Amino acid sequence: MSVQNDTLKQIPNDEEIIEPTPGQIMRTRALRHWGLMIGGIVLGIIVILALAAPIAAPHDPYTQTLSNRLLPPVWDAKGSINHILGTDQVGRDYFSRLLYGARISLMIGFATVLLSGFIGTSLGLMAGYFGGRVDLFINYLITVRLSLPGILVALATVQLIGGSLPVVIAVLGFMLWVRFAVVIRSATMQIRNMDYIKAARAAGCSAFRLIVTQILPNVLNQFVVIATLEAAHAILLEAALSFLGIGVQPPLPSWGLMINEGKDYMFFKPYLISISGIALFCLVLSINLVGDGIRDVTAPENRN
């Protein structure tokens, strides 16, 4: 027995197994999520091209050259390397307008999410934390908003006020806050009954401090997921409004407006619609893939 113990003592201990941190686990899970990776790459390319538009654009997107109107893309037999994606009906370079249109779409998506997210998150936090009459009143506001068809309200409002970039952002921001409010309210109601919230409340922490320092950081995951979905929704709504002629006004190169301007030539110059339509599709799809990926990676059932 003593010989066996001596033999065991001579066997070196294996190196201690280092447990991965939650951040490393989440990073590994994100790298293995193909939807998140593909969506992130496509979205990253679009964002880089939009930011680099003043440098990457070969021409001024607003300069009209009637002698070069309706030039086909470079892959056409009559295309020119000087205009890679051709020109529109008034001779403006289509590739340059596409790059600047990406900036407008991303700006609308980001600004709309900031406005609607602030409104919805604030209402959701108050409804979920205070409950009672505050919750009833905010639920009433949510019900009223849900009873109104969003696209029709946006159409009527923009038509009355007048279409412009700030107006479109404001209208969409005040129309897309409901999902933030509903999800954040539900998450806050679950968090407010946890022990550390009760202990902080018993220690004398104010409601504002509890909401900002304890509850808000724990609902940011839900906020990010909803923000990606609502950003894609806002971009589509802006494109629809611009296509109808009451959203972003000329000469701004909105993708929806570019589709509207090219609809009269769709049978003769289909690239005027197809290129901007494909770009809009790729942007919205990439944002949705990123949102779904974030939801899957950060889901509670996937946390070990």
N, C-alpha and C positions, 0 to 999 in steps of 0.2 A: 504493500500500500504506500509505504514511504517512497519506494522507487518510482511509482506512478506519479506521486505528487511532485517529486523532483523533476520528472520528465515534463510535466505540465508547466512547471515554473520556467523551464528552459524555452518553452514555446513562446515566441514574441507575440504580444497582443496586436491584433489588427488595428489599423488606424481608425480613429473615431469617425463615424459616419456623420458628415455635416449635413444637417437638414437644410433644404433650400428655403429661402425667405419667401413670404407671400408675394413680394414683388417679382422675384425670379420665377415663381410658379406661374404667375399671371403673364409674364413676358414670354415664357416658353409656350403657354397655351395660345397666346396671340400669334406667335410665329407659326404655329401649326394650324391656324384657322385660315383656310384658303380664301374664304369670302372676305375676311377682314384684310388680308394681305393684298388681294387683287383690287378691292375697293380703295384701299389706302394708296396703292401705287397710282391708280388712275386719277384719283382725286389729287394726289400730290403733283402729278404732271400738269393737271389743269390749273392748279393754284400757282405753280411755278411759271407757266406760260402767261397767266393773267398778270402776275406781278412784273414779269419781264416784258410786258406788251410794249412799253415805250421804246425798248431796245430791240425786241424781236420783230416788231411789225415793220415790214419793208416800206410801207407807204402811210401817209396820213389817212386815217379811216374816214375823215370828213371831206377830203378833197374829191371833187367831181371832175371827171374828164369824159365828156360826152363822146369824144372820138374813140374811146376805149370801152364803151358800154357793152355789156353782155359778152365779154370775152370768156371762152370756156376754160376749164381747169387745165393744168399742164399736161395731164395724161390724155387729153383730147388732141386730135391731129392738128387742130387750129389753136391749141393752147400756147401760152407764152411763159417762159421761165420767170419773166418779170412779174407775173401775177400767178402765183402757184395755184390758187383756188379760183382763178378767174376774177371777173368784176360783176357788179350788179347793174341794175337798169340805168343808173346814172354815171357809171364808170368808176365807182369807188372800189378799191381793192378789197376783195371778199375775205382774204386771210387776215388782213389787218383789222377789219371790222369784227371778225370772229374772235380774235384775241381780246379786243376791247369789250366785246360782248360778254366774254367770260368774267371780266372784272365787274360788270354790272350785275350779272347773275349771282356771283359770289357775294357782292356787297349787299344785295337785297336779301339773300338767304341769311347772312350773318347779322345784319341790322334787324331784320324781322325777328329772328330768334332772341336777340338781346331784349327787344321791347316786349314781345309776347312772353318770353321766359321770365322777365322781371315781374310782369303783371300776374301771370299764372302761379309762379312760385310764391310770391307774396301772399296771394289769396289762399293758396293751398296750405301754406304754413300756418296762417292765422286760423283757418277753418279746422285743421287737424289738431292744433294745440289747444285752442280755447274751447272749441265745441259749442254746444248750447245754441244761443241765438246767433252768435257769429257764424257758426257752421250752417245754420238754417238760412241765413241771409245770403251767404256765399253760394250755397247750393241752389238758391233761387236764381242768382245771377247766372250760374252755370246752366240751369234749365232753360232760362230765357235765351241765352246764347245758342244752345243746342237746338232750340226750336226755330232758329233763323237759318235759312240756307246760306252758307258762307259765301259761295260764289255769286249768288244773286245780290246779297248785301254789298259785297265788294264792287260789283258792277254798278249798282245804283249809286253808291257813295262816290266812286271815282268819277262817274258821269256827272254828278251834281257839282263836285268840288273842282274837277278838272284833272286830267292825267298829267302826272309828273313823277319823277323819281322819289322825292320826299313824300308825296301823297300816297303813292303805292306802298311804300314802306310803312307809313303810319296806319293805313287801312288794314294791311295784312297783319301788322303787329297787334292791332286791337281785335282781330278776328281769330287768331290762332293761339290764344292763351288757354283755351279750355282744357286741352290734354295735359298741360303742365299742372293746372289747378287740381284736376281729378287725381292724377298719379301722386303728386306731392302730398295732397291731403291724406290719401290712404297710407302712404309711408309714414307721415308724421303721426298719425293716430296710433300706429304700431310702436313707434319709438317713444312717444310721450309716457307710456306706461312701464318703461324699463326701469330697473333699479337705480341706475346711475342718474337718471333724470329726476327720480323721486328724491334721491339723496341731495342732489344739487338744489332742488326746490326747497327741501327742508333746511339746507344751509343758508338760505336767504337769497339765492340768485334771482335776479329779476327775469321776467318772462322774455324780454328782449334779448338779454344775454344768453339765456338758455336756447332760444331759437337760433341765434346767430352762431354761437360757439359750439353747441352740442348737437342740435337737430339738423341744421343746414348742411354741415359737412357729411352727414350720414345719408343725405338724400341727393348728393351731387351725382352719384352714379345714375339714378333715374333721370336726373335733369339732362345729363349728357346724351343718354339714349334718345330721349324725347326731342332734344334739340336737333339731332341729326335728322330725325324723321320730319320734323316741322320745317327744317331748312329746305329739304327736298320739296316738301309741299308748297312752301312759299315760292320757290323758283318756278314750279309748274304753274301756280296761280298767276304769277307775274307774266310768264310767257303767254298764258291764255288771255290776260287783259291786254297785253301789248299786241297780240295777234288780232284782237277785236278792235284795236285802234284807240283804246281808252286807257292804256297803261303808260309805259315809258314812251315819250313822244320823240319823233324825228328831230334832229339827225342822230340821236344817241343810238349806238349799235346794239340794241337788245336782241337776243336770239329770237324771241317771239315776234318782235317787230320785223326782223329780217325774213322770217317765214311769211309774215303778212305781206311784205313788199314783194316777195317772189312768187306769190300764189298765182298771179296773172300769167306767169311764164312757166308754170309747172309742167306743161306738156311739151314745151320747146327747150327750156333750160331747167331741167329737174334738179340740177345741183344747187340752185338758189334756195331750194327747200330742204333737200336731202342732207346737205352738209351741216347746216345749223340744226336740223332736227336730230341728226346723229350725235352732234355735240351735246345737245340738251339731254338726250337719252343717256349718254355716257356719264354726264355730270350727276343726274338724278340717281342713276343706278349705283354709281360709286358711293354716293352719300348714304343710300339705303344699305348697301353692303357693309359700310363702316359702322352704321348704327346697329345693324343686326349682329355684327361681329363683337362689338363692345358689349351688347346685351348678353351674348353667349359666353364671352370670356369672364365677365364679372357677375354672372348669375350665382346666387347663393348656393345652389345645388352643386356648382362646380368648384366651390372653395373647399380645399382640404386643409 
